[in-house]
Amino acid sequence: MAPHTFQQAADTRIADTFLLVFALIMMIAPFIISVVANIGRRPWPSYRRETVEAKPRARLAAPRIAA
């Protein structure tokens, strides 16, 4: 149903804008979370001379035994 007063029209626009912004945030959030979660996880590229041990991804991972 169409809004009949200026206040209803303004409220409808505000609600629509809020829902649009909320939907955009929900769609972008997984990418932001994955970028933040991967900070410090990967070693630098191959220009390093020494080998860099990768950190375990699980928080409570068992210590690795060198083979």
MDTraj code that builds the backbone (N, CA, C; nanometers):
import mdtraj as md
import numpy as np

residues = "MET ALA PRO HIS THR PHE GLN GLN ALA ALA ASP THR ARG ILE ALA ASP THR PHE LEU LEU VAL PHE ALA LEU ILE MET MET ILE ALA PRO PHE ILE ILE SER VAL VAL ALA ASN ILE GLY ARG ARG PRO TRP PRO SER TYR ARG ARG GLU THR VAL GLU ALA LYS PRO ARG ALA ARG LEU ALA ALA PRO ARG ILE ALA ALA".split()
xyz = np.array([
    [0.0847, -0.1179, 0.0000],
    [0.0000, 0.0000, 0.0000],
    [0.0890, 0.1240, 0.0000],
    [0.0527, 0.2221, -0.0761],
    [0.1339, 0.3430, -0.0885],
    [0.1190, 0.4305, 0.0356],
    [0.2281, 0.4957, 0.0773],
    [0.2175, 0.5876, 0.1921],
    [0.1325, 0.7091, 0.1565],
    [0.0534, 0.7558, 0.2527],
    [-0.0394, 0.8659, 0.2261],
    [0.0072, 0.9990, 0.2817],
    [0.1007, 0.9975, 0.3740],
    [0.1484, 1.1236, 0.4304],
    [0.2978, 1.1371, 0.4037],
    [0.3459, 1.2587, 0.4199],
    [0.4887, 1.2840, 0.4022],
    [0.5706, 1.2026, 0.5020],
    [0.5208, 1.1924, 0.6265],
    [0.5945, 1.1176, 0.7287],
    [0.6029, 0.9699, 0.6929],
    [0.4950, 0.9144, 0.6420],
    [0.4981, 0.7739, 0.6011],
    [0.5949, 0.7529, 0.4853],
    [0.5970, 0.8483, 0.3923],
    [0.6893, 0.8375, 0.2791],
    [0.8339, 0.8456, 0.3273],
    [0.8601, 0.9368, 0.4205],
    [0.9953, 0.9507, 0.4743],
    [1.0360, 0.8243, 0.5502],
    [0.9443, 0.7721, 0.6307],
    [0.9747, 0.6498, 0.7056],
    [1.0022, 0.5326, 0.6117],
    [0.9257, 0.5246, 0.5042],
    [0.9451, 0.4172, 0.4074],
    [1.0817, 0.4284, 0.3414],
    [1.1210, 0.5502, 0.3053],
    [1.2533, 0.5690, 0.2433],
    [1.3650, 0.5339, 0.3392],
    [1.3504, 0.5742, 0.4644],
    [1.4527, 0.5437, 0.5647],
    [1.4632, 0.3925, 0.5846],
    [1.3490, 0.3250, 0.5951],
    [1.3498, 0.1801, 0.6148],
    [1.4097, 0.1090, 0.4937],
    [1.3731, 0.1522, 0.3738],
    [1.4281, 0.0905, 0.2527],
    [1.5791, 0.1101, 0.2447],
    [1.6259, 0.2297, 0.2791],
    [1.7695, 0.2574, 0.2763],
    [1.8426, 0.1721, 0.3794],
    [1.7851, 0.1614, 0.4990],
    [1.8463, 0.0786, 0.6026],
    [1.8570, -0.0666, 0.5574],
    [1.7491, -0.1202, 0.5004],
    [1.7515, -0.2597, 0.4563],
    [1.8514, -0.2807, 0.3437],
    [1.8642, -0.1838, 0.2533],
    [1.9604, -0.1950, 0.1439],
    [2.1034, -0.1960, 0.1983],
    [2.1335, -0.1041, 0.2883],
    [2.2679, -0.0976, 0.3470],
    [2.2968, -0.2250, 0.4267],
    [2.1990, -0.2724, 0.5021],
    [2.2162, -0.3957, 0.5796],
    [2.2439, -0.5145, 0.4878],
    [2.1701, -0.5233, 0.3773],
    [2.1913, -0.6331, 0.2828],
    [2.3304, -0.6249, 0.2201],
    [2.3757, -0.5048, 0.1855],
    [2.5095, -0.4892, 0.1279],
    [2.6173, -0.5303, 0.2277],
    [2.6010, -0.4909, 0.3524],
    [2.6984, -0.5284, 0.4556],
    [2.7014, -0.6798, 0.4727],
    [2.5852, -0.7433, 0.4731],
    [2.5798, -0.8886, 0.4896],
    [2.6441, -0.9611, 0.3720],
    [2.6370, -0.9033, 0.2527],
    [2.6985, -0.9672, 0.1366],
    [2.8499, -0.9477, 0.1342],
    [2.8985, -0.8347, 0.1849],
    [3.0415, -0.8049, 0.1808],
    [3.1144, -0.8649, 0.3013],
    [3.0443, -0.8873, 0.4112],
    [3.1067, -0.9334, 0.5357],
    [3.1916, -1.0597, 0.5211],
    [3.1488, -1.1634, 0.4495],
    [3.2346, -1.2829, 0.4399],
    [3.3709, -1.2548, 0.3780],
    [3.3769, -1.1655, 0.2812],
    [3.5048, -1.1330, 0.2188],
    [3.5947, -1.0577, 0.3164],
    [3.5382, -0.9630, 0.3894],
    [3.6161, -0.8875, 0.4882],
    [3.6670, -0.9827, 0.5970],
    [3.5807, -1.0721, 0.6439],
    [3.6202, -1.1665, 0.7488],
    [3.7319, -1.2573, 0.7001],
    [3.7226, -1.3051, 0.5756],
    [3.8264, -1.3954, 0.5250],
    [3.9598, -1.3236, 0.5100],
    [3.9574, -1.1978, 0.4686],
    [4.0824, -1.1222, 0.4554],
    [4.1450, -1.1010, 0.5928],
    [4.0647, -1.0609, 0.6905],
    [4.1168, -1.0373, 0.8252],
    [4.1675, -1.1680, 0.8866],
    [4.0984, -1.2796, 0.8624],
    [4.1392, -1.4078, 0.9198],
    [4.2704, -1.4568, 0.8600],
    [4.3013, -1.4174, 0.7375],
    [4.4224, -1.4658, 0.6717],
    [4.5434, -1.3754, 0.6929],
    [4.5276, -1.2653, 0.7651],
    [4.6416, -1.1774, 0.7906],
    [4.7427, -1.2535, 0.8765],
    [4.8649, -1.2606, 0.8300],
    [4.9696, -1.3283, 0.9045],
    [4.9725, -1.4785, 0.8891],
    [4.8835, -1.5362, 0.8128],
    [4.8794, -1.6819, 0.7972],
    [4.9784, -1.7309, 0.6924],
    [4.9963, -1.6576, 0.5854],
    [5.0787, -1.7052, 0.4748],
    [5.2185, -1.6454, 0.4825],
    [5.3207, -1.7252, 0.4575],
    [5.4556, -1.6687, 0.4525],
    [5.4736, -1.5825, 0.3279],
    [5.5755, -1.5005, 0.3296],
    [5.6032, -1.4167, 0.2134],
    [5.6450, -1.5029, 0.0950],
    [5.6425, -1.4490, -0.0243],
    [5.6783, -1.5285, -0.1431],
    [5.8225, -1.5795, -0.1404],
    [5.8648, -1.6438, -0.2474],
    [5.9866, -1.7237, -0.2502],
    [6.1167, -1.6436, -0.2459],
    [6.1140, -1.5125, -0.2349],
    [6.2408, -1.4406, -0.2298],
    [6.3115, -1.4586, -0.0962],
    [6.2455, -1.5179, 0.0024],
    [6.3134, -1.5485, 0.1286],
    [6.4067, -1.6669, 0.1091],
    [6.5238, -1.6595, 0.1698],
    [6.6214, -1.7680, 0.1576],
    [6.5862, -1.8836, 0.2522],
    [6.5527, -1.8506, 0.3768],
    [6.5239, -1.9566, 0.4735],
    [6.3778, -2.0013, 0.4590],
    [6.3534, -2.1253, 0.4979],
    [6.2164, -2.1753, 0.4906],
    [6.1373, -2.1212, 0.6090],
    [6.0133, -2.0915, 0.5842],
    [5.9269, -2.0385, 0.6885],
    [5.8215, -2.1430, 0.7194],
    [5.8104, -2.1784, 0.8468],
    [5.7121, -2.2788, 0.8854],
    [5.5748, -2.2134, 0.8935],
    [5.4783, -2.2733, 0.8261],
    [5.3419, -2.2199, 0.8282],
    [5.2791, -2.2501, 0.9635],
    [5.2048, -2.1530, 1.0158],
    [5.1371, -2.1728, 1.1431],
    [5.0166, -2.2648, 1.1214],
    [4.9850, -2.3484, 1.2196],
    [4.8659, -2.4325, 1.2047],
    [4.7407, -2.3458, 1.2051],
    [4.6429, -2.3843, 1.1251],
    [4.5220, -2.3037, 1.1135],
    [4.4273, -2.3248, 1.2312],
    [4.4279, -2.4425, 1.2901],
    [4.3391, -2.4689, 1.4029],
    [4.3989, -2.4089, 1.5298],
    [4.3125, -2.3584, 1.6167],
    [4.3618, -2.2946, 1.7383],
    [4.4267, -2.3951, 1.8332],
    [4.3678, -2.5126, 1.8448],
    [4.4186, -2.6121, 1.9393],
    [4.4843, -2.7283, 1.8658],
    [4.5528, -2.6994, 1.7570],
    [4.6160, -2.8044, 1.6774],
    [4.7320, -2.8663, 1.7549],
    [4.7492, -2.9969, 1.7365],
    [4.8602, -3.0668, 1.8002],
    [4.9910, -3.0208, 1.7366],
    [5.1000, -3.0151, 1.8135],
    [5.2278, -2.9725, 1.7551],
    [5.2741, -3.0708, 1.6484],
    [5.3306, -3.0181, 1.5413],
    [5.3773, -3.1017, 1.4315],
    [5.5149, -3.1578, 1.4639],
    [5.5350, -3.2820, 1.4266],
    [5.6645, -3.3468, 1.4456],
    [5.7363, -3.3437, 1.3120],
    [5.8599, -3.2906, 1.3119],
    [5.9359, -3.2805, 1.1872],
    [5.9673, -3.4199, 1.1352],
    [5.9458, -3.4380, 1.0055],
    [5.9686, -3.5709, 0.9467],
    [6.1132, -3.5886, 0.9062],
])
top = md.Topology()
chain = top.add_chain()
for i, resn in enumerate(residues, 1):
    res = top.add_residue(resn, chain, resSeq=i)
    for name in ("N", "CA", "C"):
        top.add_atom(name, md.element.get_by_symbol(name[0]), res)
traj = md.Trajectory(xyz[None], top)
